[in-house]
Amino acid sequence: MLVTGWLAVLLGGVPAMAQPASPGRAAHRPAAEHTTGASPGGSPADTAPGSGAATPRSRTAYLAEQLRRDPVYISDQLPRAVPRSSAPLFAAQAARLRVPVYVMVLPDTALGADDTGFLAGVHDRLGRDGLYVVLSGPGMPEAQAYGTEVRGVRDAARATLYELPYDATPLELFRHFVDVLRSGRAHERAEAGRAAAADGAEVPKLHPDRTDQKNQSFVAGIAVAGLPLSVLLLGLYVRRRRRLHRARGGSPVPGPRDARGAAAPSLRKSGAAAAKGDGGGATDGARKDGAAPGRSAGPRRPARGVVVLLVGVVVLAGGLAVTAARLFDRSDVGALPTAADMGSRIERVTAGLRHDPLYTDPESEPVLSAAERARLHARLTSLDVPVLIAAVPSVTDDESGGDGDVFVRSLHQRLHRDALFVLADPLSDRLSVINYGAPVDAYALESRHSTFPDEDDHRTLGDRLDALLRDVARAPKEAAGSRPYNPGPAADPAAERGLSSVFAGDFAPGLMIGAFLAALLLGLVAAVRASAGAVRRRRRPGGRAPGGVPVTFEAPDAPSLAWLRRTARQEADALTATLDAHSALPAGTHRLAWECLDAAALLIDGDGDGRVDADATPVSLVCAVALARAGRAAAERSAVPERLCHRNPLHGPASATRRISPAGGGRARSLPVCERCRATPAPVLRLGPATDTGRADRVPYPELPGPLAALADGARIDQLARDVREYFGVH
């Protein structure tokens, strides 16, 4: 009998021995919460005789039981952040250390001030040596080795804290922790990280938030539109400027065509000139060749340089788009929760409520003492209204997104029974009363108890629950209990964590800003170039004459028809204004200036309506511009210029001579040139015979019929003006 008694005492003391506690703490610490026999991952719980309440187990004992089943335990309260299905990823990292590793991923509110004591408690309950690691929210992981030599554990944890940003996921924290341990430089890295943190260094974030995504898309749009468009605009601008200011020293001036003959000069097309019975000219010749009037000889092809530039711009834009997609890669959103992950906590709490109407979370700090739990069980048993109490925390990473109404609705749907649900949050001490069909008037209960505790309310959570159950017993009964509003579905974790494409969001506004910046850059470059050109022209001899008229006018060597029409109108108006301002001119100068103006007007305004004729040919427009500029030079300088620039009559009057060889060879001749062409000969002016002539069909001006070609032989300005006036019958 003595042996039997001692065996009974020893066997009865085993559960108590599995939960040692210091005497000082045992007096103030409430008994730990329980798990039900049907709860997933838990072990069958004993039931106290006559009470109906399960025998409580400590939190460390519960977690030790989970680690005994699997060395990686992930709380079911974090499916949105760390789904339980990602446990193999943690196990793969733990295997790199080649020692037994026990990993616990818990909510950031799971650990208290005594983290080392928590790990020691789990180790004592589990009874296995190894490296114990707790990942609870952002920051430094808690780690401790028991019975296994792992050097630098604390230093590796501190290095992880300093080297990773706050948005690192638990898996990234654990992976980095393992990397530091394996590096053998845990202490050096921890000290370096501490020094950097003391100096104010910040670690860049690993994952972009919504604001970062918008900024990245905006920057990508600016780059994809701004850089290629800047290259295109600047390339076209430089190409145009190079055409206008091509390196001086082009090909020699071709001589007049031998086939020109003695035909009368034709300065205009069919129209006014043809009506005078001349019959010759470039337009008539074009008709003889079979080309239809008003049509070019063939479709104009874009210049090779423009094609190359466009291809380069397209390639650049594509490269920038690919680079932005790779640089701002948003495809890695981490492990997404499965349906089992999202329903794991619901299943656990539902199983617990089926076994006991008072369920407390086994992963949280104890919130009810044994006496409070017994008192609440007694009140629940005495009620004639079904009441279910779930003391579980609500966090934003749980399956409901921290919405208690969604969580309670899921419990009601899974339990398939009507009841008055009470959700007690141990983190905030808030009570939420939600009636799903219980025969009681729950309106007063909800308005009175569904609140946070007041500052002067020093009651424990157990006392507040006891007061609520007393009010339930006194509340009026209803035949058909009320039901809450539909809270709607919880946010989809895939959509919540999924990142939008870099080409969405603010990418389109970025494109517009990029285009604007490209245009602004072009304007700045053009303004700087114009200012620099003005300064350069003032410093060199080919600047302006004392009267203000340029010694050498700006002119392209292959002007477009639009440029010629615009410049002809401007030069004619300028010459008219100059003559009005200089009434007292020498007779010879006055006569030449008026003859130049009269000839220019005849060439571009045969209709007399004050506008440039629509059928004015390039040759007519060049003659008009050259004569108007010669007239301006004569009126401003009160001198009679004799000849125009041989290389390009659009440069205005010649001021010197230069020996130039003809294109077909032979001896060089002294020909009149402007001040600029005297230093470096400019390219020869090239024109088309008709208004619709393509760029490829332009030829040097001496090859075109008419008085303009006579300038290649050194004809005088007054002779050119007289030829034009005679052609139009003006004497």
URGI-V874487 format. One line per field, one symbol per residue. ss: DSSP state (H for helix, E for strand, L for the rest). psi: psi as a letter, one per 20 degrees, with the letter a starting at -180 (. if undefined). burial: b if it has 9 or more other ideal C-beta (glycine too) atoms within 8 Angstrom, else e. A space follows every 10 residues. Layout:
# URGI-V874487
ss=???
psi=???
burial=???
This chain:
# URGI-V874487
ss=LHHHHHHHHH HHHHHHHLLL LLHHHHLLLL LLLLLLLLLL LLLLLLELLL LLLELLLLHH HHHHHHHHHL LEEELLLLLL LLLHHHHHHH HHHHHHHLLL EEEEEELLLL LLLLHHHHHH HHHHHHLLLE EEEEEELLLL LEEEEELLLL LLHHHHHHHH HHHLLLLLLH HHHHHHHHHH HHHLLHHHHH HHHHHHHHLL LLLLLLLLLH HHHHHHHHHH HHHHHHHHHH HHHHHHHHHH HHHHLLLLLL LLLLLLLHHH LLLLLLLLLL LHHHHLLLLL LHHHHHHHLL LLLLLLLLLL LLLHHHHHHH HHHHHHHHHH HHHHHHHLLL LLLLLLLLHH HHHHHHHHHH HHHHHLLEEE LLLLLLLLLH HHHHHHHHHH HHLLLLEEEE ELLLLLLLLL LLLHHHHHHH HHHHHLLLEE EEEELLLLLL EEEEEELLLL LLHHHHHHHL LLLLLLLLLL HHHHHHHHHH HHHHLLLLLL LLELLLLLLL LLHHHHHLLL LLLLLLHHHH HHHHHHHHHH HHHHHHHHHH HHHHHHHHHL LLLELLLLLE LLLLLLLLLL HHHHHHHHHH HHHHHHHHHH HLLLLLHHHH HHHHHHHHHH HHHHLLLLLL LLLLLLLHHH HHHHHHHHHH HHHHHHHLLL LLEELLLLHH HLELLEEEEE LLLLLLLLEE EEELHHHHHL LLLLLEELLL LLLLHHHLEE HHHLLLHHHH HHHLLEHHHH HHHHHHHLLL L
psi=hgghghhggg hhighhhimq qqhhhhhipq qrrrqrhipp irqpqqpppi hipqpqqrgh hghhhghhhp ioppqjjlhh gnqhijhhhh hhhhhiikqp popporqijh qbhmhhhghh ggghhhkpqa pppponarbp qpqppojpoo qkgghhghhh ghiqrijprh ghggghgggg ghhjkggghg hghgghhhij qppqqhppag ghgggghggg ggghgggghg ggghghghgg hhhhlqpqla qqpqrqphjh akqqpoirap cghhijjgha rhghhhhhij ppqjqrhrpp qqqhhggggg ghgggggghh gggghhglpk hnjapqqrhh ghjghggghg hhhhhpiopq piirqpiprh ggggghhghh hiqjpppppo nqqoqijahi kjohghghgh gghhhlqqro pooooigikq ppoppmjqmq njghgghhim rqqrhjojqr hhhhhghghg hghiqqqqgo qrqrqoirqq qphghhipqr qijacjgghh gghggghghg ggggghgggg ghhgghhhhr hlcqrhiipp hpqpprimqr hggggghggg hghhgghghh hnhmqqgggg ggghhggggg hhhimhikjj qpqhjprhgg hggggggghh hghghhikqo qgrrphgohi iaqqiaqqpp qrhjaaqqqo qprrhgihgo prqppprqir hkprhijqrq hiiqqrhhhi hhjkqrghgg ggggghhjkp .
burial=eeeeeeeeee eeeeeeeebe eeeeeeeeeb bbbbbbbebe ebeebebbee eebbbbbbbb bbbbbbbeee bbbbbbbbbb ebbbbbbebb bebbeebebb bbbbbbbebb beeebeebbb bbbbbbeeeb bbbbbbeeee bbbbbbebeb ebbebbbbbb bbbbeebbbb bbbbbbbbeb beeeebeebb ebbbebbeee eeeebeebee ebbbbbbbbb bbbbbbbbbb bbbbbbbebe bebbebebeb eebbbbeeee eeeebbbbbb bbbbeeebeb bbbbbbbeee eeeeebeeee eeeeebbebb ebbbebbeeb beebbeebeb eeeebbbeee bbbbbbbbbb bbbebbbbbb bbbbebbbbe ebbbbbbebb eebebbbbbb bbbbbebbbb bbbbbbbbbb bbebbeeebb bbbbbbbebb bbbbbbbbbb bbebbbeebb eebeeeeeee bbbbbbbbbb bbbebeebee bbebeeeeee eebeebbeeb ebeeebbebb bbbbbebbbe bbeebbeebe eeeeeebeee ebbbbeeebb bbeebbbbbe bebbbebbbe bbebbbebbe ebeebeeebb ebbbbbbbbb bbbbbbeeee ebbebbbbbb bbbbbbbbbb bbbbbbbbee bebbbbbbbb bbbbebbbeb bbbeeeeeee bbbbbbbbee bbbbbbbbbb bebbeebbbb bbbbbbbbbb bbebbebbbb bbbbbbbbee e
